[in-house]
Amino acid sequence: MMREKAKRTTVRVLVVSLLLAFCFSLTIGCEAKERVEITVDFGTEKPIELQKTLESPVWVSTDETIATVDSKGVVKGVSLGSTVITAKVNDKPAATVNVTVKMAEIEMTVDYGTEKAIELKGNGTLAWTSSDEMIASVNNAGVVNGKAPGNAEITANQGDVVVAKVAVTVQIVEPTAIFLSTENVEMKIDELAQLSYVLMPENASDYGITWKSVNPAIAKVDEKGNVTAVTDGTTTIICSTANGQMATCSVTVLPRSAIEQLNENEKKLFDYMVTKWLKSFYNASAVRIRNLYWGGGNSEKILSVIADIQGMNRLGGYTYKYYGIVLYDGGGLALEAPSPDLTKPMSADEMDYTKINAALEEYWNSQGAH
């Protein structure tokens, strides 16, 4: 009886020992094959975190078109879907990682008037679109341009699959001050001038800059600060920011000189008088026109006039004579006309002799003649 009990006891001990050894081997096997699940956003990277530190693991992705893994166990999602990444130690499986790559959802803030790149590390070329290109546009490289304050959604497509959505907020940096390139400018009629501005602080947004002329009949300004002088006088150009900062420039438009006010035919006669004809006169600077009449034979290339001229003799007295004048390209001819035809007087709209006299006065003053 004692021997039989001893045999049964020995058998039980062996069974228990075998069971313990089996369970121990199972535990070791479970630890050797740790299983992990991770989710990675498309175009981003994420390190694999295991409970047990592996010694010199070799990482392998079963589908690198979905997710890749580097030597440090960092996973990169390159297209949507699922795959398995395995870690091997000494050529034996040590860990299994189930990876799911999902659509990336990103939030981004862009300053108005600046550009910012969306950082996504996907596979192949992405197609980018904006829900509102008036607020934020995006180019083929995924660079966002902030065009106006507000919100827009940028979408990235990999083929027909939406792989990323980027919520973009375009913000402005409020200016605290604005300064113009000059505070005063003098201009001639029809002349152009360019005004520019500087905002403070340096990174302030220039969104909503407006230009205005207090009196556009004197000088007008466009949306880029280009000023055009219209007529003589003084006005103020105002440059304003969207938040109410202002800077001003006083514009003085000078009147046209007497010479500049001459029409085409008046200028022809004036030029002939000061460059050629009056050189033969005594005291040429005293010569003035009393009236003008049409001569004969006028055409597009020939101007024929009769001029009633007042001059001064050597005794200081005035002389009065009529001259027939013919002007043509490159020259002219003036001859005294004792008995002219005065039946066709010129109107001031055609040729105004008072304007020519004013131009003569201006010319001789500039020459120092009196």
RODO-2510 file (C-alpha; in nm, 4 decimals, decimal comma):
residues 370
     n   res          X          Y          Z
     1     m     0,0000     0,0000     0,0000
     2     m     0,2773     0,2406     0,0929
     3     r     0,4547     0,1778    -0,2382
     4     e     0,1378     0,2438    -0,4376
     5     k     0,0791     0,5753    -0,2521
     6     a     0,4377     0,6770    -0,3165
     7     k     0,3979     0,6017    -0,6882
     8     r     0,0780     0,8066    -0,7090
     9     t     0,2469     1,0968    -0,5290
    10     t     0,5424     1,0831    -0,7672
    11     v     0,3095     1,0853    -1,0687
    12     r     0,1222     1,3883    -0,9330
    13     v     0,4448     1,5784    -0,8771
    14     l     0,5562     1,5033    -1,2325
    15     v     0,2221     1,6189    -1,3751
    16     v     0,2298     1,9429    -1,1765
    17     s     0,5880     2,0057    -1,2847
    18     l     0,5014     1,9500    -1,6486
    19     l     0,2028     2,1838    -1,6215
    20     l     0,4153     2,4564    -1,4600
    21     a     0,6818     2,4189    -1,7262
    22     f     0,4217     2,4397    -2,0017
    23     c     0,2633     2,7527    -1,8547
    24     f     0,6068     2,9084    -1,8107
    25     s     0,6900     2,8371    -2,1734
    26     l     0,3593     2,9900    -2,2786
    27     t     0,4328     3,3046    -2,0778
    28     i     0,7746     3,3371    -2,2364
    29     g     0,6191     3,2856    -2,5796
    30     c     0,3573     3,5521    -2,5160
    31     e     0,6204     3,7986    -2,4055
    32     a     0,8295     3,7146    -2,7117
    33     k     0,5378     3,7906    -2,9408
    34     e     0,3957     4,1146    -2,8040
    35     r     0,1071     4,2525    -3,0096
    36     v     0,0361     4,6245    -3,0458
    37     e    -0,2189     4,8292    -3,2403
    38     i    -0,1484     5,1880    -3,3493
    39     t    -0,3246     5,4461    -3,5663
    40     v    -0,1233     5,6870    -3,7781
    41     d    -0,2501     5,9931    -3,9635
    42     f    -0,1726     6,0019    -4,3331
    43     g     0,1540     6,1792    -4,4090
    44     t     0,2693     6,1795    -4,0474
    45     e     0,5089     5,9742    -3,8412
    46     k     0,4585     5,7928    -3,5112
    47     p     0,6997     5,5793    -3,3042
    48     i     0,6017     5,2252    -3,2010
    49     e     0,5905     5,1899    -2,8219
    50     l     0,6336     4,8390    -2,6776
    51     q     0,6045     4,7301    -2,3157
    52     k     0,9242     4,5328    -2,3437
    53     t     1,2492     4,6816    -2,4722
    54     l     1,3852     4,4817    -2,7627
    55     e     1,7543     4,4445    -2,8262
    56     s     1,8541     4,5510    -3,1809
    57     p     1,5173     4,4747    -3,3419
    58     v     1,4736     4,4603    -3,7185
    59     w     1,1471     4,6224    -3,8286
    60     v     0,9626     4,5091    -4,1398
    61     s     0,6366     4,6349    -4,2950
    62     t     0,4299     4,3833    -4,4843
    63     d     0,2915     4,6589    -4,7116
    64     e     0,5068     4,9663    -4,7592
    65     t     0,2456     5,1229    -4,9865
    66     i     0,0356     5,1694    -4,6699
    67     a     0,2985     5,2324    -4,4034
    68     t     0,6761     5,2264    -4,3816
    69     v     0,8924     5,1793    -4,0739
    70     d     1,2506     5,2856    -4,0134
    71     s     1,5262     5,1230    -3,8097
    72     k     1,4107     5,3004    -3,4935
    73     g     1,0537     5,1740    -3,5181
    74     v     0,9042     5,5004    -3,6439
    75     v     0,6022     5,4389    -3,8665
    76     k     0,5048     5,6699    -4,1526
    77     g     0,1556     5,6572    -4,3012
    78     v     0,1858     5,6871    -4,6783
    79     s    -0,1653     5,5895    -4,7884
    80     l    -0,4943     5,5004    -4,6234
    81     g    -0,5453     5,1417    -4,5138
    82     s    -0,4094     4,8748    -4,2761
    83     t    -0,0926     4,6706    -4,2634
    84     v     0,1229     4,4736    -4,0179
    85     i     0,4710     4,5647    -3,8995
    86     t     0,6891     4,2966    -3,7417
    87     a     0,9880     4,3315    -3,5128
    88     k     1,2442     4,0511    -3,5276
    89     v     1,5246     3,9784    -3,2876
    90     n     1,7851     3,7258    -3,4018
    91     d     1,5571     3,6414    -3,6956
    92     k     1,2740     3,5465    -3,4612
    93     p     0,9422     3,7384    -3,4360
    94     a     0,9485     3,9499    -3,1207
    95     a     0,6540     4,1843    -3,1743
    96     t     0,3642     4,2362    -3,4118
    97     v     0,2146     4,5797    -3,4740
    98     n    -0,1210     4,6231    -3,6449
    99     v    -0,1116     4,9637    -3,8171
   100     t    -0,4087     5,1641    -3,9420
   101     v    -0,3445     5,4755    -4,1511
   102     k    -0,6354     5,7191    -4,1433
   103     m    -0,7152     6,0541    -4,3069
   104     a    -0,5149     6,3383    -4,1550
   105     e    -0,7100     6,6255    -3,9999
   106     i    -0,4936     6,9312    -3,9487
   107     e    -0,5476     7,2836    -3,8171
   108     m    -0,3303     7,5646    -3,9533
   109     t    -0,3050     7,9399    -3,8975
   110     v    -0,1630     8,1596    -4,1750
   111     d    -0,0966     8,5333    -4,1590
   112     y    -0,2617     8,7380    -4,4333
   113     g    -0,0267     8,7964    -4,7251
   114     t     0,2121     8,5151    -4,6270
   115     e     0,2653     8,1564    -4,7356
   116     k     0,2897     7,8392    -4,5299
   117     a     0,3569     7,4814    -4,6390
   118     i     0,1424     7,1862    -4,5311
   119     e     0,3839     6,9170    -4,4136
   120     l     0,2605     6,5787    -4,5313
   121     k     0,4904     6,2868    -4,6166
   122     g     0,2681     6,0714    -4,8315
   123     n     0,3267     5,8497    -5,1313
   124     g     0,3311     6,0072    -5,4780
   125     t     0,1824     6,3374    -5,5876
   126     l    -0,1121     6,4894    -5,4043
   127     a    -0,3870     6,6975    -5,5615
   128     w    -0,4692     7,0060    -5,3533
   129     t    -0,7913     7,2080    -5,3547
   130     s    -0,9284     7,4951    -5,1466
   131     s    -1,2888     7,5431    -5,0460
   132     d    -1,2482     7,9222    -5,0797
   133     e    -0,9573     8,0562    -5,2830
   134     m    -1,0566     8,4131    -5,1993
   135     i    -0,9473     8,3396    -4,8419
   136     a    -0,6733     8,0790    -4,8881
   137     s    -0,5278     7,9320    -5,2052
   138     v    -0,2974     7,6307    -5,2311
   139     n    -0,0468     7,5351    -5,5008
   140     n     0,0614     7,1952    -5,6305
   141     a     0,3263     7,1692    -5,3608
   142     g     0,0763     7,2155    -5,0774
   143     v     0,1833     7,5730    -4,9993
   144     v    -0,1043     7,7825    -4,8643
   145     n    -0,1330     8,1541    -4,9422
   146     g    -0,3391     8,3654    -4,7008
   147     k    -0,5431     8,6036    -4,9156
   148     a    -0,8087     8,7409    -4,6818
   149     p    -0,9109     8,7026    -4,3160
   150     g    -1,1395     8,4046    -4,2610
   151     n    -1,1534     8,0266    -4,2759
   152     a    -1,1141     7,7752    -4,5568
   153     e    -1,0644     7,4001    -4,5860
   154     i    -0,7758     7,2625    -4,7896
   155     t    -0,8214     6,9065    -4,9172
   156     a    -0,5478     6,6674    -5,0305
   157     n    -0,6374     6,3829    -5,2650
   158     q    -0,4310     6,0755    -5,3416
   159     g    -0,5964     5,9684    -5,6611
   160     d    -0,9680     5,9563    -5,5815
   161     v    -0,9106     5,9219    -5,2072
   162     v    -0,9202     6,2160    -4,9688
   163     v    -0,6156     6,1664    -4,7492
   164     a    -0,6038     6,4962    -4,5604
   165     k    -0,8233     6,7886    -4,4653
   166     v    -0,6622     7,1073    -4,3382
   167     a    -0,8713     7,3668    -4,1550
   168     v    -0,6993     7,6966    -4,2398
   169     t    -0,7533     8,0196    -4,0492
   170     v    -0,6141     8,3313    -4,2152
   171     q    -0,5471     8,6004    -3,9581
   172     i    -0,4246     8,9583    -3,9782
   173     v    -0,1726     9,1390    -3,7615
   174     e    -0,3353     9,4714    -3,6803
   175     p    -0,1198     9,7749    -3,7709
   176     t    -0,0606    10,0289    -3,4960
   177     a     0,0615    10,3049    -3,7286
   178     i     0,1065    10,3897    -4,0974
   179     f     0,3543    10,6278    -4,2584
   180     l     0,3703    10,7539    -4,6179
   181     s     0,6879    10,7887    -4,8228
   182     t     0,6415    11,1667    -4,8262
   183     e     0,4139    11,4195    -4,6585
   184     n     0,4272    11,6815    -4,9341
   185     v     0,4597    11,6634    -5,3114
   186     e     0,4505    11,9192    -5,5923
   187     m     0,3323    11,8093    -5,9354
   188     k     0,2628    11,9440    -6,2788
   189     i    -0,0699    11,8862    -6,4512
   190     d    -0,0893    11,5337    -6,6004
   191     e     0,2202    11,4306    -6,4069
   192     l     0,2233    11,1006    -6,2156
   193     a     0,3631    11,0334    -5,8687
   194     q     0,3879    10,7106    -5,6688
   195     l     0,3160    10,7102    -5,2951
   196     s     0,4115    10,4137    -5,0788
   197     y     0,3490    10,3296    -4,7148
   198     v     0,5161    10,1586    -4,4202
   199     l     0,3177     9,9814    -4,1485
   200     m     0,4091     9,9354    -3,7859
   201     p     0,4870     9,6830    -3,6489
   202     e     0,6980     9,5409    -3,9295
   203     n     0,4874     9,2234    -3,9535
   204     a     0,1572     9,4138    -3,9657
   205     s    -0,0873     9,2993    -4,2354
   206     d    -0,1649     9,5397    -4,5190
   207     y    -0,5134     9,3950    -4,5660
   208     g    -0,7797     9,6566    -4,6391
   209     i    -0,5474     9,9460    -4,7294
   210     t    -0,7439    10,2233    -4,9043
   211     w    -0,6410    10,5415    -5,0857
   212     k    -0,8541    10,8545    -5,1191
   213     s    -0,8153    11,2059    -5,2569
   214     v    -1,0012    11,4811    -5,0739
   215     n    -1,0448    11,6577    -5,4083
   216     p    -1,0020    11,4246    -5,7057
   217     a    -1,0736    11,7150    -5,9411
   218     i    -0,7255    11,8444    -5,8500
   219     a    -0,5388    11,5155    -5,8020
   220     k    -0,6751    11,1624    -5,8102
   221     v    -0,5236    10,8447    -5,6649
   222     d    -0,5739    10,4775    -5,7508
   223     e    -0,5780    10,1688    -5,5276
   224     k    -0,1982    10,1359    -5,5528
   225     g    -0,1128    10,4899    -5,4438
   226     n    -0,0503    10,6245    -5,7956
   227     v    -0,1354    10,9964    -5,7956
   228     t    -0,2352    11,1810    -6,1148
   229     a    -0,2355    11,5615    -6,1224
   230     v    -0,5542    11,6864    -6,2912
   231     t    -0,5560    12,0654    -6,2530
   232     d    -0,3781    12,3300    -6,0499
   233     g    -0,4608    12,3540    -5,6817
   234     t    -0,3976    12,1769    -5,3531
   235     t    -0,5543    11,8614    -5,2134
   236     t    -0,4777    11,5855    -4,9637
   237     i    -0,4228    11,2167    -5,0276
   238     i    -0,5320    10,9898    -4,7402
   239     c    -0,4087    10,6331    -4,6922
   240     s    -0,6085    10,4294    -4,4385
   241     t    -0,5855    10,0831    -4,2823
   242     a    -0,8835     9,8588    -4,2125
   243     n    -0,8584     9,9339    -3,8393
   244     g    -0,8622    10,3117    -3,8861
   245     q    -0,4939    10,4103    -3,8914
   246     m    -0,4329    10,6998    -4,1343
   247     a    -0,1497    10,8907    -4,3008
   248     t    -0,1778    11,1934    -4,5291
   249     c     0,0167    11,3642    -4,8052
   250     s    -0,0438    11,7210    -4,9214
   251     v    -0,0397    11,7467    -5,3024
   252     t     0,0134    12,0798    -5,4762
   253     v    -0,0528    12,0791    -5,8491
   254     l     0,1271    12,3670    -6,0163
   255     p    -0,0508    12,5576    -6,2930
   256     r     0,0706    12,5000    -6,6459
   257     s     0,3227    12,7504    -6,7681
   258     a     0,2076    12,9902    -7,0369
   259     i     0,4099    12,7961    -7,2929
   260     e     0,2552    12,4658    -7,1833
   261     q    -0,0947    12,6114    -7,2303
   262     l    -0,0441    12,6781    -7,6015
   263     n    -0,2329    12,4611    -7,8463
   264     e    -0,0568    12,3027    -8,1434
   265     n    -0,0859    12,5973    -8,3851
   266     e    -0,0127    12,8555    -8,1160
   267     k     0,3009    12,6632    -8,0255
   268     k     0,4145    12,6528    -8,3898
   269     l     0,3887    13,0318    -8,4193
   270     f     0,5526    13,0896    -8,0810
   271     d     0,8464    12,8597    -8,1639
   272     y     0,8998    13,0318    -8,5009
   273     m     0,8941    13,3741    -8,3387
   274     v     1,1500    13,3071    -8,0628
   275     t     1,3844    13,0835    -8,2619
   276     k     1,3938    13,2617    -8,5998
   277     w     1,1687    13,5524    -8,6862
   278     l     1,2145    13,7877    -8,3886
   279     k     1,5924    13,7722    -8,4137
   280     s     1,5679    14,0317    -8,6908
   281     f     1,3694    14,2761    -8,4741
   282     y     1,5073    14,5626    -8,2720
   283     n     1,4242    14,4969    -7,9042
   284     a     1,2694    14,1592    -7,9865
   285     s     1,1481    14,1080    -7,6313
   286     a     0,9074    14,4024    -7,6737
   287     v     0,7277    14,2502    -7,9732
   288     r     0,3676    14,1483    -7,9101
   289     i     0,0718    14,0328    -8,1223
   290     r    -0,2351    14,2579    -8,1356
   291     n    -0,4525    14,0221    -8,3398
   292     l    -0,4460    13,7194    -8,5696
   293     y    -0,6264    13,6472    -8,8970
   294     w    -0,6422    13,3469    -9,1237
   295     g    -0,4256    13,3647    -9,4339
   296     g    -0,4778    13,1611    -9,7502
   297     g    -0,3585    12,8172    -9,8511
   298     n    -0,3875    12,6376    -9,5161
   299     s    -0,3570    12,2593    -9,5074
   300     e    -0,2550    11,9828    -9,2693
   301     k     0,1112    12,0671    -9,3282
   302     i     0,0913    12,4428    -9,3850
   303     l    -0,0291    12,7099    -9,1414
   304     s    -0,0914    13,0531    -9,2966
   305     v    -0,1762    13,3502    -9,0719
   306     i    -0,1759    13,7286    -9,0773
   307     a    -0,0357    13,8839    -8,7617
   308     d    -0,0979    14,2371    -8,6391
   309     i     0,2346    14,3065    -8,4664
   310     q     0,3322    14,5750    -8,2171
   311     g     0,7031    14,6509    -8,1868
   312     m     0,9324    14,9207    -8,0508
   313     n     1,1618    15,1516    -8,2450
   314     r     1,5008    15,2837    -8,1437
   315     l     1,3490    15,6051    -8,0095
   316     g     1,1330    15,4106    -7,7655
   317     g     0,8128    15,4532    -7,9582
   318     y     0,5755    15,1805    -8,0745
   319     t     0,5451    15,0578    -8,4285
   320     y     0,2545    14,8626    -8,5782
   321     k     0,2759    14,6397    -8,8831
   322     y     0,0968    14,3473    -9,0486
   323     y     0,2886    14,0359    -9,1440
   324     g     0,1907    13,7400    -9,3536
   325     i     0,3352    13,4261    -9,1959
   326     v     0,3523    13,0784    -9,3476
   327     l     0,4640    12,7916    -9,1238
   328     y     0,5500    12,4430    -9,2440
   329     d     0,7394    12,1400    -9,1183
   330     g     1,0967    12,2427    -9,0521
   331     g     1,0592    12,6170    -9,0994
   332     g     0,8568    12,9212    -9,1926
   333     l     0,8464    13,2535    -9,3753
   334     a     0,7278    13,5975    -9,2592
   335     l     0,6840    13,8968    -9,4892
   336     e     0,5423    14,2412    -9,4217
   337     a     0,1863    14,2746    -9,5602
   338     p     0,0944    14,6411    -9,6245
   339     s    -0,2620    14,5633    -9,7421
   340     p    -0,3652    14,2314    -9,5804
   341     d    -0,7009    14,0569    -9,6034
   342     l    -0,8482    14,0960    -9,2533
   343     t    -1,1853    13,9424    -9,3284
   344     k    -1,1130    13,6188    -9,1425
   345     p    -1,0220    13,6954    -8,7807
   346     m    -0,9266    13,3947    -8,5681
   347     s    -1,1333    13,2949    -8,2690
   348     a    -0,9618    13,2413    -7,9348
   349     d    -1,0403    12,8695    -7,9637
   350     e    -0,8446    12,8504    -8,2881
   351     m    -0,5427    13,0623    -8,1980
   352     d    -0,5450    13,2932    -7,8970
   353     y    -0,2916    13,5728    -7,9422
   354     t    -0,3159    13,6650    -7,5713
   355     k    -0,1843    13,3178    -7,4811
   356     i     0,1039    13,3589    -7,7268
   357     n     0,1873    13,7006    -7,5750
   358     a     0,1871    13,5467    -7,2269
   359     a     0,4203    13,2734    -7,3511
   360     l     0,6501    13,5392    -7,5028
   361     e     0,6542    13,7282    -7,1728
   362     e     0,7388    13,4067    -6,9870
   363     y     1,0099    13,3176    -7,2379
   364     w     1,1846    13,6537    -7,2310
   365     n     1,1725    13,6657    -6,8512
   366     s     1,3431    13,3276    -6,8423
   367     q     1,6107    13,4711    -7,0744
   368     g     1,6618    13,7723    -6,8493
   369     a     1,5231    14,0157    -7,1074
   370     h     1,2977    14,3055    -7,0086
***
